[in-house]
Amino acid sequence: MKTIFVTQATAERSWYVIDAEGKPLGRVAVKVASMLRGKNKPTYTPSQETGDYVVVINAEKVAITGRKRQQKMYYKHSGYPGGLKDFNFQELIGKDPVAPLELAIKGMLPKGPLGRKLYKNAKIYAGSQHPHAAQLPVAIDL
């Protein structure tokens, strides 16, 4: 058998746009992470970057069910003793409207250099406007 390596010349990478308005946070994150990895293509290879570019719009209007808006907690630590900060979904989306979706997508990608490289192919915007119209992204419906 011959190992196939995907290079920039052989990789066919497309642009997609996903409207997150009214869609559940987890469903949007799963779809984006899967497309970033390239699992929607027959050339998928776990150790290589074969995924597409994904633009997510209306990230601030993502749906979350139940009382998670007040109960879902996010944590960060400064590295110093007593430096643990916690805040709920509502506070986080008030500070940075795209942060909950960013954190959900990052958590679904592999850890390490490949995951960091894949995450750079995700473009997340709070509103409905994005600067990637020249790439002619294809709209994906969830």
Secondary structure as GFF3:
##gff-version 3
##sequence-region A 1 142
A	DSSP	beta_strand	15	19	.	.	.	ID=ss1
A	DSSP	alpha_helix	25	37	.	.	.	ID=ss2
A	DSSP	beta_strand	53	57	.	.	.	ID=ss3
A	DSSP	three_ten_helix	59	61	.	.	.	ID=ss4
A	DSSP	alpha_helix	68	71	.	.	.	ID=ss5
A	DSSP	beta_strand	73	77	.	.	.	ID=ss6
A	DSSP	beta_strand	84	88	.	.	.	ID=ss7
A	DSSP	alpha_helix	89	95	.	.	.	ID=ss8
A	DSSP	alpha_helix	99	108	.	.	.	ID=ss9
A	DSSP	alpha_helix	113	119	.	.	.	ID=ss10
A	DSSP	beta_strand	122	124	.	.	.	ID=ss11
A	DSSP	three_ten_helix	133	135	.	.	.	ID=ss12
A	DSSP	beta_strand	138	140	.	.	.	ID=ss13
###
